[in-house]
Amino acid sequence: MRRALAVLTAAVALSGCGFTPLYGDLGVAGGLSRITVNTPDDRLGYRLREQLEDALGYDRTTPSAYALSAVLDAERRPLGRRIDDTASRYELTVRAVWTLTPASGAEALTGTETATVTYAAADQPYAAIAAQQDGEDRAAAELARLIRLDLMRALAVGQP
């Protein structure tokens, strides 16, 4: 009985202070599903767009309230050397400069995020391509996570 009373008291206190859960329907998460994502037309851009749409919960059935565009800059650097002077690992650094433009024509928000991943260099051509693509996929997933957090922070500022 005491436990139920404590939970009820906490619920009443939180509702009175204006607390809105970040992931609740009334919070920021509801607005994230109305963001259209535009990325470069290459493999890395496609993977980032796919990851962002999943992370934001993009809803194609509702009109977009925002347009998110991202410009990507990828740099691959060899790490470590084998005895034959070839790289044993690679470091992939992907930098995304994003812009969130409201459909209402209000001022756009911008930000920059960087993700760095490493992957092993393989001797076989197919394995090397697969490793590089896996590195790109991991970098895109990390960028999507970071951009989503930026968007949640930016949109939460305007919440009551």
Accessible surface in RSA format (square Angstrom, percent):
REM  Atomic radii and reference values for relative SASA: ProtOr
REM  Chains: A
REM  Algorithm: Lee & Richards
REM  Probe-radius: 1.40
REM  Slices: 20
REM RES _ NUM      All-atoms   Total-Side   Main-Chain    Non-polar    All polar
REM                ABS   REL    ABS   REL    ABS   REL    ABS   REL    ABS   REL
RES MET A   1   199.45 103.3 153.64 101.7  45.81 109.1 132.89 113.0  66.56  88.2
RES ARG A   2   212.97  89.4 205.67 104.8   7.29  17.4  79.39 108.5 133.58  81.0
RES ARG A   3   199.46  83.7 191.25  97.5   8.21  19.6  73.19 100.0 126.28  76.5
RES ALA A   4    65.06  59.8  52.40  80.9  12.65  28.8  59.55  83.9   5.50  14.6
RES LEU A   5   112.93  62.9 109.46  78.3   3.47   8.7 112.27  78.8   0.66   1.8
RES ALA A   6    61.60  56.6  49.15  75.9  12.45  28.3  56.67  79.8   4.93  13.1
RES VAL A   7    97.84  64.4  94.24  85.3   3.60   8.7  97.17  84.4   0.68   1.8
RES LEU A   8   109.86  61.2 107.67  77.0   2.20   5.5 109.72  77.1   0.14   0.4
RES THR A   9    82.44  58.6  77.52  78.6   4.93  11.7  67.92  91.2  14.52  22.0
RES ALA A  10    51.92  47.7  45.08  69.6   6.84  15.6  51.53  72.6   0.39   1.0
RES ALA A  11    54.39  50.0  42.49  65.6  11.90  27.1  49.35  69.5   5.04  13.4
RES VAL A  12    95.95  63.1  92.19  83.5   3.76   9.1  93.60  81.3   2.35   6.4
RES ALA A  13    64.08  58.9  46.01  71.0  18.07  41.1  57.13  80.4   6.95  18.4
RES LEU A  14    87.76  48.9  87.51  62.6   0.25   0.6  87.75  61.6   0.01   0.0
RES SER A  15    85.76  72.5  55.96  74.7  29.80  68.7  48.67 103.6  37.09  52.0
RES GLY A  16    69.57  85.8   0.00   N/A  69.57  85.8  36.52 100.2  33.04  74.0
RES CYS A  17    90.81  68.7  49.91  55.7  40.90  96.1  45.26 114.7  45.55  49.1
RES GLY A  18    53.68  66.2   0.00   N/A  53.68  66.2  38.88 106.7  14.80  33.1
RES PHE A  19   119.29  59.7  93.80  58.1  25.49  66.3 101.89  61.8  17.40  49.8
RES THR A  20    60.13  42.8  39.65  40.2  20.48  48.8  19.55  26.3  40.58  61.4
RES PRO A  21    68.39  49.8  66.41  60.5   1.98   7.2  68.39  56.5   0.00   0.0
RES LEU A  22    76.98  42.9  67.57  48.3   9.41  23.7  70.32  49.4   6.66  17.9
RES TYR A  23   138.45  64.6 118.26  67.3  20.19  52.5  91.99  69.1  46.46  57.3
RES GLY A  24    20.17  24.9   0.00   N/A  20.17  24.9  19.52  53.6   0.65   1.4
RES ASP A  25   137.50  96.3 115.98 115.4  21.52  50.9  32.96  77.6 104.55 104.3
RES LEU A  26   157.62  87.8 138.06  98.8  19.56  49.2 141.96  99.7  15.66  42.1
RES GLY A  27     9.48  11.7   0.00   N/A   9.48  11.7   2.54   7.0   6.94  15.6
RES VAL A  28     4.75   3.1   2.64   2.4   2.10   5.1   4.48   3.9   0.27   0.7
RES ALA A  29    27.38  25.2  20.20  31.2   7.18  16.3  20.44  28.8   6.94  18.4
RES GLY A  30    32.99  40.7   0.00   N/A  32.99  40.7  26.89  73.8   6.10  13.7
RES GLY A  31    27.17  33.5   0.00   N/A  27.17  33.5  23.29  63.9   3.88   8.7
RES LEU A  32     2.36   1.3   2.36   1.7   0.00   0.0   2.36   1.7   0.00   0.0
RES SER A  33    26.25  22.2  26.25  35.0   0.00   0.0  13.80  29.4  12.45  17.4
RES ARG A  34    95.22  40.0  94.60  48.2   0.62   1.5  21.60  29.5  73.62  44.6
RES ILE A  35     0.00   0.0   0.00   0.0   0.00   0.0   0.00   0.0   0.00   0.0
RES THR A  36    40.32  28.7  40.32  40.9   0.00   0.0  37.03  49.7   3.29   5.0
RES VAL A  37     5.42   3.6   0.23   0.2   5.19  12.5   0.23   0.2   5.19  14.1
RES ASN A  38    74.90  51.6  70.55  68.2   4.35  10.5  24.87  59.9  50.02  48.3
RES THR A  39    17.41  12.4   0.00   0.0  17.41  41.5   3.59   4.8  13.82  20.9
RES PRO A  40    45.28  33.0  32.14  29.3  13.14  47.8  44.59  36.8   0.69   4.3
RES ASP A  41   145.89 102.2 102.70 102.2  43.19 102.1  41.88  98.6 104.01 103.7
RES ASP A  42    81.48  57.1  66.96  66.6  14.51  34.3  44.07 103.7  37.41  37.3
RES ARG A  43    92.53  38.8  78.61  40.1  13.92  33.1  56.35  77.0  36.18  21.9
RES LEU A  44    17.54   9.8  15.96  11.4   1.58   4.0  15.96  11.2   1.58   4.2
RES GLY A  45     0.00   0.0   0.00   N/A   0.00   0.0   0.00   0.0   0.00   0.0
RES TYR A  46   110.77  51.7 110.77  63.0   0.00   0.0  76.00  57.1  34.78  42.9
RES ARG A  47    52.78  22.2  52.78  26.9   0.00   0.0   8.10  11.1  44.68  27.1
RES LEU A  48     0.41   0.2   0.41   0.3   0.00   0.0   0.41   0.3   0.00   0.0
RES ARG A  49    61.13  25.7  61.13  31.2   0.00   0.0  10.93  14.9  50.21  30.4
RES GLU A  50    56.02  32.2  51.57  39.0   4.45  10.6  25.19  48.7  30.83  25.2
RES GLN A  51    47.04  26.3  45.76  33.4   1.28   3.0   0.10   0.2  46.94  35.6
RES LEU A  52     0.00   0.0   0.00   0.0   0.00   0.0   0.00   0.0   0.00   0.0
RES GLU A  53    31.97  18.4  28.80  21.8   3.17   7.5   5.99  11.6  25.98  21.2
RES ASP A  54   110.39  77.3  85.98  85.6  24.41  57.7  29.89  70.4  80.49  80.3
RES ALA A  55    36.19  33.3  13.40  20.7  22.79  51.8  25.88  36.4  10.32  27.3
RES LEU A  56     6.30   3.5   0.00   0.0   6.30  15.8   1.13   0.8   5.18  13.9
RES GLY A  57    43.60  53.8   0.00   N/A  43.60  53.8  34.77  95.4   8.83  19.8
RES TYR A  58    48.36  22.6  26.54  15.1  21.82  56.8   6.16   4.6  42.20  52.0
RES ASP A  59    49.97  35.0  45.67  45.5   4.30  10.2  15.70  36.9  34.28  34.2
RES ARG A  60   171.53  72.0 140.20  71.5  31.33  74.6  64.77  88.5 106.76  64.7
RES THR A  61   122.58  87.2  85.66  86.8  36.92  88.0  83.50 112.2  39.08  59.1
RES THR A  62    52.27  37.2  43.93  44.5   8.34  19.9  45.49  61.1   6.78  10.2
RES PRO A  63   106.46  77.6  94.37  86.0  12.09  44.0 105.93  87.5   0.54   3.3
RES SER A  64    41.88  35.4  24.13  32.2  17.75  40.9  17.89  38.1  23.99  33.6
RES ALA A  65    22.82  21.0  16.20  25.0   6.62  15.0  19.31  27.2   3.51   9.3
RES TYR A  66    50.64  23.6  48.64  27.7   2.01   5.2  15.24  11.5  35.40  43.6
RES ALA A  67    39.76  36.6  38.07  58.7   1.69   3.9  38.07  53.6   1.69   4.5
RES LEU A  68     0.17   0.1   0.14   0.1   0.03   0.1   0.14   0.1   0.03   0.1
RES SER A  69    48.21  40.7  47.31  63.1   0.90   2.1  28.13  59.9  20.08  28.1
RES ALA A  70     6.09   5.6   0.25   0.4   5.83  13.3   0.36   0.5   5.73  15.2
RES VAL A  71   104.46  68.7 103.09  93.3   1.38   3.3 103.26  89.7   1.20   3.3
RES LEU A  72    30.09  16.8   6.16   4.4  23.93  60.2   6.26   4.4  23.83  64.1
RES ASP A  73    90.49  63.4  85.79  85.4   4.70  11.1  22.90  53.9  67.59  67.4
RES ALA A  74    54.38  50.0  24.31  37.5  30.07  68.4  24.54  34.6  29.84  79.1
RES GLU A  75   110.10  63.2 104.12  78.8   5.98  14.2  38.34  74.2  71.76  58.6
RES ARG A  76   116.04  48.7  87.60  44.7  28.44  67.7  16.89  23.1  99.15  60.1
RES ARG A  77   117.11  49.2 116.58  59.4   0.53   1.3  42.49  58.1  74.62  45.2
RES PRO A  78    59.22  43.2  46.29  42.2  12.94  47.0  46.44  38.3  12.78  79.4
RES LEU A  79    50.99  28.4  47.71  34.1   3.27   8.2  50.99  35.8   0.00   0.0
RES GLY A  80    48.09  59.3   0.00   N/A  48.09  59.3  32.39  88.9  15.70  35.2
RES ARG A  81   147.96  62.1 113.10  57.7  34.87  83.0  43.44  59.4 104.52  63.3
RES ARG A  82    80.56  33.8  65.59  33.4  14.97  35.6  41.53  56.8  39.03  23.7
RES ILE A  83   187.99 107.0 148.86 110.9  39.13  94.3 157.68 113.5  30.31  82.3
RES ASP A  84    94.63  66.3  67.93  67.6  26.70  63.1  45.18 106.3  49.45  49.3
RES ASP A  85   103.58  72.6  90.93  90.5  12.65  29.9  30.90  72.7  72.69  72.5
RES THR A  86    59.80  42.5  56.34  57.1   3.46   8.3  59.23  79.6   0.58   0.9
RES ALA A  87     7.67   7.0   1.74   2.7   5.93  13.5   1.74   2.4   5.93  15.7
RES SER A  88    38.98  32.9  34.51  46.1   4.47  10.3  22.65  48.2  16.33  22.9
RES ARG A  89    95.96  40.3  95.96  48.9   0.00   0.0  43.57  59.5  52.39  31.8
RES TYR A  90    45.72  21.3  45.72  26.0   0.00   0.0  13.15   9.9  32.57  40.1
RES GLU A  91    35.69  20.5  35.27  26.7   0.42   1.0   0.27   0.5  35.42  28.9
RES LEU A  92     8.64   4.8   8.64   6.2   0.00   0.0   8.64   6.1   0.00   0.0
RES THR A  93    38.73  27.5  37.81  38.3   0.92   2.2  29.03  39.0   9.70  14.7
RES VAL A  94     0.00   0.0   0.00   0.0   0.00   0.0   0.00   0.0   0.00   0.0
RES ARG A  95   110.94  46.6 110.39  56.3   0.54   1.3  27.93  38.2  83.00  50.3
RES ALA A  96     0.00   0.0   0.00   0.0   0.00   0.0   0.00   0.0   0.00   0.0
RES VAL A  97    54.68  36.0  52.81  47.8   1.87   4.5  52.81  45.9   1.87   5.1
RES TRP A  98     7.09   2.8   7.09   3.4   0.00   0.0   7.09   3.8   0.00   0.0
RES THR A  99    40.11  28.5  39.79  40.3   0.32   0.8  20.49  27.5  19.62  29.7
RES LEU A 100     0.41   0.2   0.41   0.3   0.00   0.0   0.41   0.3   0.00   0.0
RES THR A 101    60.33  42.9  58.97  59.8   1.36   3.2  45.11  60.6  15.22  23.0
RES PRO A 102    19.06  13.9  16.56  15.1   2.50   9.1  16.56  13.7   2.50  15.5
RES ALA A 103    78.77  72.4  38.82  59.9  39.95  90.9  50.24  70.8  28.52  75.6
RES SER A 104   100.77  85.2  54.44  72.7  46.33 106.7  59.45 126.6  41.32  57.9
RES GLY A 105    65.62  80.9   0.00   N/A  65.62  80.9  34.27  94.0  31.35  70.2
RES ALA A 106    59.03  54.3  40.46  62.4  18.57  42.3  53.01  74.6   6.02  16.0
RES GLU A 107   156.14  89.6 132.32 100.1  23.82  56.7  58.42 113.0  97.72  79.8
RES ALA A 108    38.30  35.2  22.51  34.7  15.80  35.9  22.51  31.7  15.80  41.9
RES LEU A 109    68.91  38.4  66.68  47.7   2.23   5.6  68.91  48.4   0.00   0.0
RES THR A 110    98.47  70.0  71.33  72.3  27.13  64.7  38.19  51.3  60.28  91.1
RES GLY A 111    19.57  24.1   0.00   N/A  19.57  24.1  19.23  52.8   0.33   0.7
RES THR A 112    65.56  46.6  42.34  42.9  23.21  55.3  25.71  34.5  39.84  60.2
RES GLU A 113    33.67  19.3  31.51  23.8   2.16   5.1   2.22   4.3  31.45  25.7
RES THR A 114    66.41  47.2  47.62  48.3  18.80  44.8  33.94  45.6  32.47  49.1
RES ALA A 115     3.01   2.8   0.05   0.1   2.96   6.7   3.01   4.2   0.00   0.0
RES THR A 116    73.43  52.2  43.89  44.5  29.53  70.4  30.81  41.4  42.62  64.4
RES VAL A 117    18.99  12.5  12.64  11.4   6.35  15.3  18.99  16.5   0.00   0.0
RES THR A 118    48.92  34.8  43.58  44.2   5.34  12.7  23.68  31.8  25.24  38.2
RES TYR A 119    11.79   5.5   8.40   4.8   3.39   8.8  11.72   8.8   0.07   0.1
RES ALA A 120    53.53  49.2  48.54  74.9   4.99  11.4  48.54  68.4   4.99  13.2
RES ALA A 121    16.74  15.4   6.51  10.0  10.23  23.3   9.58  13.5   7.16  19.0
RES ALA A 122    36.43  33.5  16.44  25.4  19.98  45.5  23.51  33.1  12.92  34.2
RES ASP A 123   115.53  80.9  82.00  81.6  33.53  79.3  29.86  70.3  85.67  85.4
RES GLN A 124   113.33  63.4 111.32  81.4   2.02   4.8  49.87 106.2  63.46  48.1
RES PRO A 125   105.78  77.1  97.94  89.3   7.84  28.5 105.61  87.2   0.18   1.1
RES TYR A 126   177.71  83.0 173.48  98.7   4.23  11.0 129.93  97.6  47.78  58.9
RES ALA A 127    37.17  34.2  30.76  47.5   6.42  14.6  34.22  48.2   2.95   7.8
RES ALA A 128    37.15  34.2  32.46  50.1   4.69  10.7  33.90  47.7   3.25   8.6
RES ILE A 129    95.54  54.4  94.48  70.4   1.06   2.6  95.51  68.8   0.04   0.1
RES ALA A 130    41.68  38.3  33.69  52.0   7.99  18.2  37.42  52.7   4.26  11.3
RES ALA A 131    23.41  21.5  16.05  24.8   7.37  16.8  22.82  32.1   0.60   1.6
RES GLN A 132    63.22  35.4  63.22  46.2   0.00   0.0   5.19  11.1  58.02  44.0
RES GLN A 133    67.23  37.6  67.23  49.1   0.00   0.0  10.05  21.4  57.18  43.4
RES ASP A 134    71.80  50.3  69.00  68.7   2.79   6.6  20.53  48.3  51.27  51.1
RES GLY A 135     0.00   0.0   0.00   N/A   0.00   0.0   0.00   0.0   0.00   0.0
RES GLU A 136    28.11  16.1  28.11  21.3   0.00   0.0   0.68   1.3  27.43  22.4
RES ASP A 137    34.64  24.3  33.10  32.9   1.54   3.7  11.88  28.0  22.77  22.7
RES ARG A 138    98.22  41.2  91.72  46.8   6.50  15.5  59.44  81.2  38.79  23.5
RES ALA A 139     0.00   0.0   0.00   0.0   0.00   0.0   0.00   0.0   0.00   0.0
RES ALA A 140     0.18   0.2   0.04   0.1   0.14   0.3   0.18   0.3   0.00   0.0
RES ALA A 141    40.31  37.1  33.89  52.3   6.42  14.6  34.41  48.5   5.90  15.6
RES GLU A 142    59.76  34.3  57.10  43.2   2.67   6.4  23.38  45.2  36.39  29.7
RES LEU A 143     0.71   0.4   0.71   0.5   0.00   0.0   0.71   0.5   0.00   0.0
RES ALA A 144     2.25   2.1   2.25   3.5   0.00   0.0   2.25   3.2   0.00   0.0
RES ARG A 145   119.68  50.3 116.17  59.2   3.52   8.4  65.49  89.5  54.20  32.8
RES LEU A 146    35.18  19.6  34.43  24.6   0.75   1.9  34.49  24.2   0.69   1.9
RES ILE A 147     0.08   0.0   0.08   0.1   0.00   0.0   0.08   0.1   0.00   0.0
RES ARG A 148    53.51  22.5  53.51  27.3   0.00   0.0   7.57  10.4  45.93  27.8
RES LEU A 149    54.31  30.2  54.07  38.7   0.24   0.6  54.07  38.0   0.24   0.6
RES ASP A 150    22.92  16.1  19.24  19.1   3.68   8.7   7.82  18.4  15.10  15.1
RES LEU A 151     0.00   0.0   0.00   0.0   0.00   0.0   0.00   0.0   0.00   0.0
RES MET A 152     4.52   2.3   4.04   2.7   0.48   1.1   4.45   3.8   0.07   0.1
RES ARG A 153   147.22  61.8 140.12  71.4   7.10  16.9  75.72 103.5  71.50  43.3
RES ALA A 154    31.70  29.1  13.39  20.7  18.32  41.7  21.75  30.6   9.95  26.4
RES LEU A 155    22.33  12.4  16.70  11.9   5.63  14.2  18.88  13.3   3.45   9.3
RES ALA A 156    37.32  34.3  26.58  41.0  10.74  24.4  26.90  37.9  10.42  27.6
RES VAL A 157   129.24  85.0 101.74  92.1  27.50  66.3 110.13  95.7  19.11  51.8
RES GLY A 158    69.80  86.1   0.00   N/A  69.80  86.1  39.36 108.0  30.44  68.2
RES GLN A 159    77.53  43.4  59.92  43.8  17.61  41.9  16.96  36.1  60.57  45.9
RES PRO A 160   157.63 114.9  98.37  89.7  59.26 215.4 138.70 114.5  18.92 117.6
END  Absolute sums over single chains surface
CHAIN  1 A     9948.0       8010.1       1937.9       5905.1       4042.9
END  Absolute sums over all chains
TOTAL          9948.0       8010.1       1937.9       5905.1       4042.9
